[in-house]
Amino acid sequence: MQNEDKYHFLSKINSPADLKEINLKDLPQVAEELRNFIIEASSVNPAHFGASLGVVELTVALHYVFNTPYDLLVWDVGHQAYGHKILTGRRDVFHTNRNLNGISGFPSPFESEYDSFGVGHSSTSISAALGMAVAAKLNNEKRQTIAVIGDGSLTGGMAFEGLNNTAATRSNVLIVLNDNKIAIDENAGALKEYLTDIATSKTYNRVKDDVWNFLGRLSKLGVDVQGFTQKIDNAIKSIIMRNSNLFESLDIRYFGPVDGHDVILLTRLFEDIKDIPGPKLLHIITKKGKGFKQAEQNQTLWHAAPGKFDIETGRIICSENNENEQPQKFQDIFGDAIVELAEKNNKIIAITPAMLTGSSLVKMSKEFPDRCFDVGIAEQHAVTFSAGLAKQGMIPFCNIYSSFAQRAYDQIIHDVALQKLHVVFCFDRAGLVGNDGATHHGAFDLSFMRCIPNMVISAPRDEFQLRDLMYTAQLEKNNFPFAIRYPRGNSLYPKSEIEFHELKIGKGKCLHKGENIAIITIGTAGNIALNAIKILKEENLNISVYDMLFLKPLDFDLLHEVFSSHDYIITIEDNTIIGGLGSAIMEFAVENDYKIKVDRMGIPDRFIEHAKQDELIALCNYDTESIIKKVKKVAEKFC
């Protein structure tokens, strides 16, 4: 490791065993070095940022006290696990974080034995930790099991299901509640206010500290006060807070709140409570972005570093979110369009599960605060909430990242499609999203939506189609479930005033008429195909390209035209090739007795790793070069 003087302790830590050799009094210096290392690495390799800075002291304390990896540490989401990775043998490869063939930005059991459970989506830690704890008990193992969950993740329904079952099993699980009042955007809902009441009650905290100090002195005299302490603490909460503690009402022993940036305090607390049997929860207060002023002041922007930056000033050197960048991002096109539509149609409501900024609904929330809802990390609720709105005549636009929508599949089927309700699903980050990797790729939405009855499924190629699809979807005559999926990243053209036009549902388009070979596309894959045929045309290969726009219903008339005038069909989609556009075209061919060969290009049948979007598209062999290579090979036979 370079800069050994700068990282006096960290340079010697290759595993938690090395960390344990350090004197307790030196742990604050270890934490400072770890925080500086994350900042330095992220300044040249932008990645998730604020969450890991906020749990540096917690990470050091956990690995100092517990015997990982035998003791099982489960992180929620994984944004906060960078310090964990650095302390568990990945310090010297951390510069490869989220890059092609580098380490993952999330905990992964395939990467390290210290990553006890793979995580990328939120609210899973308590359930996973409980399963591990029950298994340990059944196997007569003396493992400790720890779940680290943020207060944002606690808004997810699965977290509450896990809490309920944890209490019922009486398993030995320690839940660390990292309370920083923010996920990506500021947390929404009553839970935030509840935790704030606990954390800010000066009377409760003062009396609690006095009682704990007094009982601590009795303990030193040989008096067993463990159970007595908890009963007194419960009484203090009940009297001063005027209501019972949520966690204690579930029979989970509650400790806190405590300063999550005091590493020595945390270490001592973990030593004190780790052997207390049964489920318990330690409530710590932290600050997201701790130790980097800009990240503390603008926590949403610095959830992930917005580009390479200067460590001293925080100035962005190279921004992925440059405001002068042209053309527009698809998410911003959506954000502008929904405000325009909402101005004309007062029935339009916007719903997002904790992705107000990511979905570009901030403008909508300011312009129409009573018609824009951030429901927290609760995708299932977002969908059924939308269904309830639609049942009473509203037109909800339910905006969910494609991979997050997988969590609400039952609700999409039962609560929306089965009842033929007018909900407009906007699946952002569809297709390959890039550096977040397998947990965040929207690789399956065309496939899992296509098999649902009563559903219209569409994918725009550019901003014109996205706006027109949104306009068409909100028309009252189209009162059925309507899905629009669009990718992460930029559209084709600079921002401009674009009028809305109604589209004919189920109607595709010929983008270029050629001979012999036809490429059928949907969504932005059509742009890749157009780039390829420009090059092919220069080599005297004239290939047809068709944009279906709608996967369901399919334009059968257009497909009959394609199959009757070409000898070979290639389908291209930014979706798994199983069950999506290619499968639909092959089904059409079989059902209509066409004998023409159909060749599918898209995301293969495997989970795709992390890298830049263009690198991944090339790895999946549907980039411009791969299309040209495929067409040339086919042309040798048919042209």
C-alpha positions in Angstrom: 0.0 0.0 0.0 1.2 3.5 -0.9 1.3 6.4 1.6 2.1 4.2 4.6 3.0 7.3 6.6 -0.4 8.8 5.8 -2.2 5.6 6.7 -0.1 4.5 9.6 -2.7 2.0 11.0 -4.7 1.3 7.9 -1.7 0.2 5.8 -1.2 -2.7 8.3 -4.8 -3.8 8.4 -5.3 -6.7 5.9 -8.0 -8.4 7.9 -10.1 -7.8 11.1 -7.5 -9.9 13.0 -5.0 -7.1 12.3 -7.5 -4.5 13.5 -7.9 -6.3 16.8 -4.2 -5.9 17.5 -4.6 -2.2 17.7 -5.1 -0.5 21.1 -8.6 0.7 21.8 -7.4 4.3 22.3 -6.1 4.3 18.7 -9.4 3.4 17.1 -10.4 7.1 16.5 -7.2 7.4 14.4 -8.0 4.2 12.5 -11.5 5.6 11.8 -10.0 8.9 10.5 -7.6 7.1 8.2 -10.4 4.8 6.9 -12.6 7.8 6.2 -9.8 9.7 4.4 -9.0 6.6 2.3 -12.6 6.4 1.1 -12.6 10.1 0.2 -9.3 9.8 -1.6 -10.3 6.7 -3.6 -13.7 8.2 -4.5 -12.2 11.4 -5.7 -10.6 9.6 -8.6 -13.1 6.8 -9.0 -16.5 8.2 -8.3 -18.9 5.8 -6.6 -21.4 5.7 -3.7 -20.0 8.0 -1.1 -22.0 9.6 1.7 -23.4 6.4 3.3 -20.1 4.8 3.8 -18.6 7.9 5.3 -21.4 8.0 7.8 -20.7 4.5 9.2 -16.9 4.5 9.5 -16.8 4.4 13.3 -19.6 1.8 13.3 -17.6 -0.4 10.8 -14.4 -0.2 12.9 -16.3 -1.0 16.1 -18.1 -4.0 14.6 -15.0 -5.7 13.2 -13.1 -4.9 16.4 -15.6 -6.6 18.7 -17.1 -9.4 16.7 -15.3 -12.4 15.2 -16.0 -11.9 11.6 -16.4 -13.8 9.3 -17.5 -16.5 11.8 -19.8 -13.9 13.3 -22.1 -12.9 10.5 -22.4 -9.3 9.5 -25.3 -8.4 7.2 -25.3 -4.9 5.6 -28.5 -3.5 4.3 -28.4 -2.1 0.7 -24.6 -2.1 0.6 -24.0 1.6 -0.1 -22.6 1.8 3.4 -20.2 -1.1 3.2 -17.1 0.4 1.6 -15.2 0.7 4.9 -16.2 -3.0 5.6 -14.6 -4.0 2.3 -11.4 -2.0 3.0 -11.0 -3.6 6.4 -11.6 -7.1 5.1 -8.7 -7.6 2.7 -9.8 -5.5 -0.3 -8.0 -2.2 0.5 -5.4 -2.6 -2.2 -8.0 -3.4 -4.9 -10.5 -0.8 -3.8 -9.4 1.4 -6.7 -11.2 -1.1 -9.0 -14.5 -0.6 -7.3 -17.5 -0.8 -9.7 -15.1 -1.0 -12.7 -15.0 -3.8 -15.3 -13.5 -6.9 -13.7 -13.0 -5.0 -10.4 -14.7 -5.4 -7.0 -18.4 -4.9 -6.7 -19.9 -1.7 -5.2 -22.1 -4.0 -3.0 -21.3 -6.9 -0.6 -21.0 -10.1 -2.5 -20.4 -13.6 -1.1 -18.7 -14.5 -4.4 -16.1 -11.8 -3.7 -15.3 -12.4 0.0 -16.2 -14.7 2.9 -16.7 -11.5 5.0 -19.7 -10.6 2.8 -22.1 -12.9 4.4 -25.1 -12.0 2.2 -25.4 -10.4 -1.2 -27.3 -7.1 -1.1 -28.2 -4.3 -3.5 -31.8 -3.6 -2.7 -32.9 -2.4 0.7 -34.8 -3.7 3.7 -33.5 -7.3 3.5 -30.9 -7.4 6.3 -33.2 -8.3 9.2 -34.8 -11.2 7.4 -31.5 -12.5 6.2 -29.8 -12.2 9.6 -32.7 -13.9 11.2 -32.5 -16.9 8.9 -28.8 -17.1 9.6 -29.3 -16.9 13.4 -32.0 -19.6 13.4 -29.6 -21.8 11.3 -26.8 -21.2 13.8 -29.1 -22.2 16.7 -30.2 -25.4 14.9 -26.6 -26.2 14.2 -25.6 -25.5 17.8 -23.2 -22.8 16.7 -22.2 -19.9 18.9 -22.2 -17.4 16.1 -23.3 -13.8 16.6 -25.5 -12.4 13.9 -25.6 -8.6 13.2 -27.9 -6.7 10.8 -27.0 -3.1 10.0 -30.0 -1.3 8.6 -30.5 2.4 7.9 -33.6 4.3 8.9 -34.5 4.8 5.2 -34.4 1.0 4.7 -36.6 0.6 7.8 -39.5 2.2 5.8 -39.6 -1.0 3.6 -42.4 -3.4 4.5 -40.0 -6.3 4.5 -38.0 -4.8 7.3 -41.2 -4.7 9.5 -42.0 -8.3 8.5 -38.5 -9.2 9.6 -38.8 -7.3 12.9 -42.1 -9.1 13.7 -40.7 -12.5 13.0 -37.4 -11.8 14.8 -39.3 -11.2 18.0 -41.4 -14.3 17.6 -38.4 -16.6 17.1 -36.5 -15.1 20.1 -33.3 -15.7 18.1 -30.0 -14.1 19.0 -29.9 -11.2 16.6 -28.4 -7.8 17.0 -30.0 -5.1 14.8 -28.0 -1.9 14.5 -30.3 0.9 13.4 -28.2 3.6 11.6 -30.4 6.7 12.0 -29.3 9.5 9.7 -32.7 10.6 8.5 -32.0 10.2 4.8 -31.8 7.5 2.2 -31.0 9.3 -1.1 -33.6 12.0 -0.5 -34.8 13.0 3.0 -36.8 10.2 4.5 -40.5 10.5 4.4 -43.3 9.2 6.7 -44.1 8.9 10.3 -41.2 6.6 11.2 -38.8 9.4 10.7 -40.7 11.6 13.1 -40.9 8.7 15.6 -37.1 8.2 15.6 -36.5 11.9 15.8 -38.7 12.1 18.9 -36.5 9.4 20.6 -33.3 10.9 19.5 -34.1 14.5 20.4 -35.9 14.0 23.8 -33.4 15.8 26.1 -35.3 14.8 29.2 -35.4 11.1 28.3 -31.7 11.0 27.3 -30.6 12.9 30.5 -32.6 10.7 32.8 -31.5 7.6 31.0 -27.9 8.5 31.3 -28.2 9.3 35.0 -29.9 5.9 35.7 -27.4 3.9 33.6 -24.5 5.6 35.3 -26.0 4.8 38.8 -26.7 1.2 37.9 -23.2 0.9 36.4 -21.8 1.8 39.8 -24.0 -0.8 41.4 -22.8 -3.4 38.9 -19.1 -2.7 39.8 -20.1 -3.5 43.4 -21.2 -6.9 42.3 -24.9 -6.3 42.0 -26.6 -8.1 39.0 -28.6 -5.2 37.4 -28.9 -6.4 33.8 -32.7 -7.2 33.8 -33.4 -4.4 36.3 -31.7 -1.9 34.0 -33.9 -2.8 31.1 -37.1 -2.6 33.1 -36.1 0.9 34.4 -35.2 2.0 30.9 -38.5 0.8 29.6 -40.3 2.7 32.3 -38.4 5.9 31.5 -39.4 5.7 27.9 -43.0 5.0 28.7 -43.3 7.9 31.1 -41.3 10.6 29.3 -42.1 9.6 25.7 -45.7 9.1 26.6 -46.0 6.0 24.4 -44.3 2.6 24.4 -41.2 2.1 22.4 -42.0 0.5 19.0 -39.3 -2.0 19.1 -39.9 -3.0 22.7 -43.6 -3.4 21.9 -42.4 -6.1 19.5 -40.4 -7.6 22.4 -37.0 -6.5 20.9 -34.7 -5.1 23.6 -33.9 -1.5 22.7 -30.7 0.3 23.5 -29.9 4.0 22.6 -29.9 6.3 21.0 -26.2 6.8 21.1 -23.5 8.8 19.1 -22.6 6.7 16.1 -19.4 8.6 15.6 -17.9 7.7 18.9 -15.9 4.6 18.0 -14.8 3.9 21.6 -18.3 4.2 22.9 -19.6 1.9 20.2 -16.9 -0.7 20.9 -17.7 -0.7 24.6 -21.5 -1.0 23.9 -21.0 -3.9 21.6 -18.9 -5.7 24.2 -21.6 -5.0 26.8 -24.6 -6.2 24.8 -23.3 -8.9 22.4 -23.9 -11.7 24.9 -27.3 -10.6 26.0 -29.6 -13.4 24.6 -32.5 -12.8 22.2 -33.3 -10.1 19.7 -31.9 -6.6 20.5 -31.6 -3.3 18.7 -29.0 -0.6 19.1 -30.1 2.8 17.8 -27.2 5.0 16.7 -27.3 8.5 15.4 -25.0 9.3 12.5 -24.5 11.9 9.8 -24.4 10.9 6.2 -21.3 12.2 4.5 -19.5 12.6 7.8 -16.1 14.1 7.5 -16.5 15.7 4.1 -18.1 19.1 4.3 -19.8 19.1 0.9 -21.3 15.7 1.5 -22.6 16.7 4.8 -24.2 19.9 3.4 -25.7 18.3 0.3 -26.4 14.7 1.2 -28.6 14.0 -1.8 -26.1 15.2 -4.4 -23.2 13.3 -2.6 -25.1 10.1 -2.1 -22.8 9.1 -4.9 -19.9 11.3 -5.8 -21.1 13.4 -8.8 -17.8 13.1 -10.6 -14.1 13.2 -9.9 -13.5 15.9 -7.3 -10.8 17.9 -5.5 -10.4 16.6 -2.0 -9.6 19.9 -0.5 -12.3 22.0 -2.0 -14.9 19.5 -3.1 -14.9 21.1 -6.6 -16.1 18.7 -9.3 -13.4 18.1 -11.8 -15.3 15.8 -14.2 -19.0 15.5 -13.6 -21.3 12.8 -14.8 -24.2 15.2 -14.2 -22.8 18.3 -15.9 -25.7 20.7 -16.3 -24.4 21.8 -19.7 -24.3 18.2 -20.9 -26.4 17.7 -24.0 -28.6 16.0 -24.7 -31.0 15.6 -21.8 -31.2 12.5 -19.5 -34.3 10.4 -20.0 -35.2 10.9 -16.3 -35.3 14.7 -16.8 -37.4 14.4 -19.9 -39.9 12.5 -17.8 -39.7 15.0 -15.0 -40.4 18.0 -17.3 -43.1 16.1 -19.2 -45.1 15.1 -16.1 -45.3 18.6 -14.9 -46.5 19.8 -18.3 -49.2 17.1 -18.3 -50.2 17.7 -14.7 -50.8 21.4 -15.5 -53.4 20.3 -18.1 -54.8 17.3 -16.3 -55.6 17.7 -12.6 -56.2 13.9 -12.2 -52.5 13.1 -12.7 -50.7 12.0 -9.6 -47.0 11.1 -9.3 -45.8 8.3 -7.0 -42.2 7.2 -6.3 -40.7 4.8 -3.7 -37.9 7.0 -2.3 -36.5 8.1 -5.6 -37.8 11.7 -5.8 -34.5 13.0 -7.2 -33.5 9.9 -9.1 -36.8 9.9 -10.9 -36.7 13.7 -11.5 -39.9 14.3 -9.6 -38.5 17.2 -7.5 -40.0 19.7 -9.8 -43.4 18.0 -9.6 -43.2 17.9 -5.8 -42.7 21.7 -5.8 -45.3 22.6 -8.4 -47.9 20.1 -7.2 -47.1 19.1 -3.6 -50.5 17.6 -3.0 -50.2 15.4 -6.1 -46.7 14.0 -5.7 -46.0 11.3 -3.2 -42.7 9.9 -2.0 -43.8 6.8 -0.1 -40.4 5.6 1.1 -38.6 2.5 0.2 -41.9 0.6 -0.3 -42.4 -0.5 -3.9 -45.3 -2.8 -3.1 -47.2 0.0 -1.3 -46.4 2.4 -4.2 -48.1 0.1 -6.7 -51.2 -0.7 -4.6 -51.4 3.0 -3.4 -51.5 3.8 -7.2 -54.2 1.2 -7.7 -56.3 2.8 -5.0 -55.9 6.2 -6.6 -56.9 4.8 -10.0 -59.9 3.1 -8.6 -61.3 6.4 -7.6 -60.6 8.1 -11.0 -57.1 9.5 -10.6 -54.4 8.8 -13.1 -51.3 7.8 -11.2 -47.9 7.8 -12.8 -46.0 5.2 -10.7 -42.3 5.8 -11.3 -40.1 2.9 -10.1 -36.6 1.9 -11.2 -36.9 -1.2 -13.3 -35.1 -3.5 -11.0 -37.0 -2.2 -8.0 -40.3 -2.9 -9.7 -39.5 -6.6 -9.4 -40.3 -6.3 -5.7 -43.9 -5.3 -6.5 -44.7 -7.9 -9.1 -47.6 -9.4 -7.2 -49.2 -6.0 -6.8 -48.7 -5.2 -10.5 -50.6 -8.4 -11.4 -53.3 -8.6 -8.7 -54.0 -5.0 -7.7 -53.6 -3.3 -11.1 -53.7 -5.6 -14.1 -56.4 -8.0 -12.8 -58.6 -5.0 -12.1 -57.8 -3.2 -15.3 -56.9 0.0 -13.5 -55.5 3.0 -15.2 -52.0 3.1 -13.7 -49.1 4.4 -15.8 -45.9 2.5 -14.8 -42.7 4.4 -15.7 -39.8 2.0 -15.3 -36.7 4.2 -15.1 -33.2 2.6 -15.4 -34.4 -0.1 -17.7 -31.8 -2.3 -19.4 -28.1 -2.3 -18.5 -27.5 0.5 -16.0 -23.7 0.3 -15.6 -21.6 0.3 -12.5 -24.2 -0.7 -10.0 -24.2 -4.2 -11.5 -26.5 -7.2 -11.3 -28.7 -6.0 -8.5 -29.6 -2.8 -10.4 -29.8 -3.8 -14.1 -33.3 -3.6 -15.4 -32.8 -6.7 -17.5 -36.2 -8.4 -17.0 -39.0 -5.9 -17.2 -40.1 -6.6 -20.9 -40.2 -10.3 -20.1 -42.0 -10.3 -16.8 -44.5 -7.6 -17.9 -45.3 -9.3 -21.3 -47.0 -12.3 -19.7 -49.4 -10.1 -17.7 -52.9 -9.7 -19.3 -54.5 -6.3 -19.8 -51.1 -4.6 -20.0 -49.8 -2.2 -22.6 -45.9 -2.3 -22.8 -43.9 0.3 -24.5 -40.2 1.5 -24.8 -39.3 4.8 -26.4 -36.3 5.2 -28.7 -35.9 8.9 -27.9 -37.4 11.8 -26.0 -40.1 12.5 -28.6 -41.5 9.0 -28.1 -41.2 9.2 -24.3 -43.2 12.4 -24.1 -45.7 11.1 -26.6 -46.1 7.8 -24.7 -46.7 9.7 -21.5 -49.3 11.9 -23.2 -51.0 8.9 -24.8 -51.0 6.9 -21.5 -52.8 9.6 -19.5 -55.7 10.0 -21.9 -58.9 8.9 -20.2 -59.9 6.7 -23.1 -56.8 4.6 -22.5 -58.0 3.5 -19.0 -56.0 0.4 -18.6 -52.5 -0.5 -17.2 -49.8 1.2 -19.3 -46.1 0.5 -18.9 -43.3 2.8 -20.3 -39.7 1.7 -19.8 -36.7 3.8 -20.5 -33.0 3.6 -19.8 -30.5 5.4 -17.6 -28.6 8.0 -19.5 -29.0 10.5 -22.3 -31.5 10.7 -25.1 -30.6 11.8 -28.6 -31.2 15.5 -28.9 -30.6 18.7 -27.0 -33.4 20.1 -24.8 -36.0 21.8 -26.8 -39.7 22.6 -26.7 -41.5 19.5 -27.9 -45.3 19.3 -28.5 -47.2 16.2 -27.4 -48.8 13.9 -29.9 -51.1 11.0 -29.4 -49.6 7.7 -30.5 -51.6 4.8 -31.9 -51.2 2.0 -29.4 -49.6 -1.1 -30.8 -48.2 0.6 -33.9 -44.5 0.3 -34.9 -42.5 2.0 -37.6 -40.0 1.3 -40.4 -36.9 3.4 -39.7 -35.0 2.3 -42.8 -36.1 0.1 -45.7 -33.5 -2.3 -47.0 -33.4 -5.8 -48.5 -32.9 -9.4 -47.4 -32.1 -8.8 -43.8 -34.4 -7.0 -41.3 -33.5 -5.8 -37.8 -36.4 -5.5 -35.4 -35.8 -3.4 -32.3 -37.5 -1.8 -29.4 -36.4 1.1 -27.3 -33.0 2.7 -27.5 -31.5 -0.5 -29.1 -33.0 1.0 -32.3 -30.4 3.8 -32.1 -27.6 1.2 -31.9 -29.0 -0.5 -35.0 -29.3 2.7 -36.9 -25.6 3.5 -36.2 -24.7 0.0 -37.5 -26.6 0.3 -40.8 -25.0 3.6 -41.6 -21.6 1.9 -41.6 -23.0 -1.2 -43.4 -24.5 1.0 -46.1 -21.1 2.4 -46.9 -20.1 -1.2 -47.5 -23.1 -1.7 -49.9 -25.2 -3.6 -47.4 -28.7 -2.2 -47.3 -30.5 -3.5 -44.2 -34.0 -2.8 -42.9 -34.6 -1.5 -39.4 -37.9 -1.5 -37.7 -38.9 0.1 -34.3 -41.7 -1.8 -32.7 -42.2 0.9 -29.9 -44.9 -1.4 -28.4 -44.1 -4.9 -27.2 -47.7 -5.5 -26.2 -49.8 -5.3 -28.3 -47.5 -6.1 -31.2 -48.0 -4.5 -34.6 -48.9 -7.7 -36.4 -49.5 -5.9 -39.7 -45.9 -4.5 -39.6 -44.5 -7.9 -38.7 -46.3 -9.6 -41.6 -44.7 -6.9 -43.9 -41.3 -7.7 -42.4 -41.6 -11.5 -42.7 -43.0 -11.4 -46.2 -40.2 -9.2 -47.6 -37.0 -10.5 -45.9 -35.0 -13.7 -45.7 -33.5 -13.3 -42.2 -34.6 -11.5 -39.0 -32.4 -10.1 -36.2 -34.1 -8.8 -33.1 -32.2 -6.4 -30.7 -33.4 -5.4 -27.2 -31.9 -4.0 -24.0 -33.5 -6.9 -22.1 -32.9 -10.5 -21.5 -33.4 -12.5 -24.7 -35.6 -14.9 -22.8 -39.2 -13.8 -22.9 -38.8 -10.3 -24.4 -39.0 -8.9 -27.9 -37.0 -11.8 -29.5 -39.3 -14.4 -27.9 -42.4 -12.5 -29.0 -41.2 -12.3 -32.6 -40.3 -16.0 -32.7 -43.8 -16.8 -31.3 -45.3 -14.7 -34.1 -43.3 -16.6 -36.7 -44.4 -20.0 -35.4 -48.0 -19.0 -35.0 -48.1 -17.7 -38.6 -46.1 -20.5 -40.1 -43.1 -18.4 -41.2 -40.0 -20.5 -41.7 -37.6 -17.5 -41.7 -34.6 -17.7 -39.2 -34.9 -15.3 -36.3 -31.7 -14.4 -34.5 -31.9 -12.7 -31.1 -29.5 -10.2 -29.7 -29.7 -8.7 -26.2 -28.8 -9.5 -22.6 -27.8 -13.2 -22.3 -29.2 -15.6 -19.8 -26.9 -14.7 -16.9 -26.5 -12.0 -14.3 -24.4 -9.2 -15.8 -21.5 -7.8 -13.8 -20.7 -4.1 -13.2 -18.9 -1.8 -15.7 -19.8 1.2 -17.8 -22.9 0.9 -19.9 -21.1 0.8 -23.3 -18.7 -1.8 -22.0 -21.6 -4.0 -20.8 -23.5 -3.6 -24.1 -20.3 -4.7 -25.9 -19.9 -7.7 -23.5 -23.4 -8.7 -24.2 -22.7 -8.5 -28.0 -25.4 -6.0 -29.1 -23.2 -3.0 -29.6 -22.6 -1.4 -33.0 -19.6 -3.5 -33.8 -21.4 -6.8 -32.8 -24.4 -5.9 -35.0 -22.1 -5.2 -38.0 -20.3 -8.5 -37.5 -23.6 -10.4 -37.2 -25.1 -8.8 -40.3 -21.9 -9.4 -42.4 -21.9 -13.0 -41.4 -25.6 -13.4 -42.4 -25.1 -11.4 -45.6 -22.6 -13.9 -46.9 -25.5 -16.3 -47.2 -28.5 -14.1 -48.0 -27.2 -11.1 -49.9 
